[in-house]
Amino acid sequence: MTFPWGCNGLVYVAIFYGPYQLFPRPDGEALHDSGKRVEARMYWECPEKETKLTIKAWAPSTSYDHTLMIDVEALPRSIAAPHKTFEGLINLLKRILFGW
C-alpha cells in the first residue's frame, strides 16, 4: 500500500472481508501515513468461492483528493503458508511416534 506525499497521515485505510476487518489488526484500527510504501504480510485463507474484499478509505480532515495504491498478492497455500500444508502430516507423525 502506497501513501503518496501530501497525505500527511490524514488518509485512512482498512481492508475487510464482509464485516470482518482483515487489515490492519486489531478491529477498529486504520492504516495512515504519508510518502511511504507500507508492506505487510498476513495469512488469510480465502473461502473456496469468489471472494470480494472491501477497501475502505477515508480522509475526514482534508479537502484534497488523494489516490492510494494498494497491491494484493494471492498465493497458493503451499507457498503462502507451507507449514499449514504439512500440518496434518506432522500431527499424524506425532501421534504415531509419540502418542500425542
C-alpha positions as CSV (number, residue, x, y, z in Angstrom):
1,M,0.0,0.0,0.0
2,T,1.5,3.3,-1.0
3,F,0.5,6.6,0.6
4,P,1.7,9.5,-1.6
5,W,3.4,12.6,-0.2
6,G,0.7,15.1,0.8
7,C,-1.5,12.6,2.7
8,N,0.1,13.9,5.8
9,G,-1.3,11.0,7.8
10,L,-4.8,12.2,7.1
11,V,-5.9,9.4,4.8
12,Y,-7.0,6.2,6.5
13,V,-7.4,2.7,5.0
14,A,-8.7,-0.6,6.3
15,I,-9.4,-3.9,4.3
16,F,-12.5,-6.0,5.0
17,Y,-14.0,-9.4,4.1
18,G,-17.7,-8.8,4.8
19,P,-17.9,-7.4,8.3
20,Y,-14.5,-8.9,9.3
21,Q,-11.6,-6.5,9.3
22,L,-8.6,-8.3,7.8
23,F,-6.0,-5.4,7.9
24,P,-4.8,-3.7,9.9
25,R,-5.4,-5.6,13.1
26,P,-7.0,-5.2,15.7
27,D,-10.5,-4.3,14.7
28,G,-11.2,-0.6,14.6
29,E,-7.6,0.3,13.6
30,A,-6.8,2.0,10.3
31,L,-3.5,2.5,8.5
32,H,-2.4,6.0,7.7
33,D,0.9,7.6,6.6
34,S,2.4,9.9,4.0
35,G,5.1,9.4,1.4
36,K,5.7,5.8,2.3
37,R,5.1,2.3,1.0
38,V,3.7,0.1,3.7
39,E,4.3,-3.6,3.3
40,A,2.7,-6.2,5.4
41,R,2.4,-10.0,5.2
42,M,-0.6,-11.7,6.5
43,Y,-2.1,-15.1,6.1
44,W,-5.8,-15.4,5.5
45,E,-7.3,-18.4,3.8
46,C,-9.9,-17.3,1.3
47,P,-13.2,-19.3,1.1
48,E,-13.3,-21.7,-1.9
49,K,-15.6,-19.4,-3.8
50,E,-15.5,-16.0,-5.4
51,T,-14.2,-13.6,-2.7
52,K,-14.8,-9.9,-2.6
53,L,-12.6,-7.7,-0.4
54,T,-13.7,-4.2,0.5
55,I,-11.2,-1.4,0.8
56,K,-12.5,1.4,3.0
57,A,-10.5,4.7,2.7
58,W,-11.4,8.0,4.2
59,A,-9.9,11.4,4.8
60,P,-12.0,13.3,7.4
61,S,-9.7,16.3,7.8
62,T,-8.7,17.1,4.2
63,S,-10.3,18.9,1.3
64,Y,-8.0,17.4,-1.4
65,D,-8.4,14.2,-3.3
66,H,-5.8,11.5,-2.7
67,T,-5.1,8.4,-4.7
68,L,-3.6,5.4,-2.8
69,M,-2.0,2.4,-4.5
70,I,-2.9,-1.0,-3.0
71,D,-1.4,-4.2,-4.2
72,V,-2.8,-7.6,-3.1
73,E,-0.9,-10.8,-3.8
74,A,-2.8,-14.1,-3.6
75,L,-0.6,-17.2,-3.3
76,P,-1.4,-20.9,-3.1
77,R,-1.5,-22.3,0.4
78,S,1.7,-24.4,-0.2
79,I,3.7,-21.2,-0.9
80,A,2.0,-18.7,1.4
81,A,2.0,-21.0,4.4
82,P,4.0,-24.1,3.8
83,H,3.7,-25.1,7.5
84,K,-0.1,-25.3,7.0
85,T,0.3,-27.7,4.1
86,F,2.2,-30.2,6.2
87,E,0.4,-29.6,9.5
88,G,-1.8,-32.7,9.1
89,L,1.1,-34.9,8.2
90,I,3.1,-33.6,11.2
91,N,0.2,-34.2,13.6
92,L,-0.2,-37.8,12.3
93,L,3.5,-38.5,12.7
94,K,3.4,-37.1,16.3
95,R,0.5,-39.4,17.1
96,I,2.3,-42.5,15.7
97,L,5.7,-41.7,17.1
98,F,4.9,-40.1,20.5
99,G,1.3,-41.0,21.1
100,W,0.2,-37.3,21.1
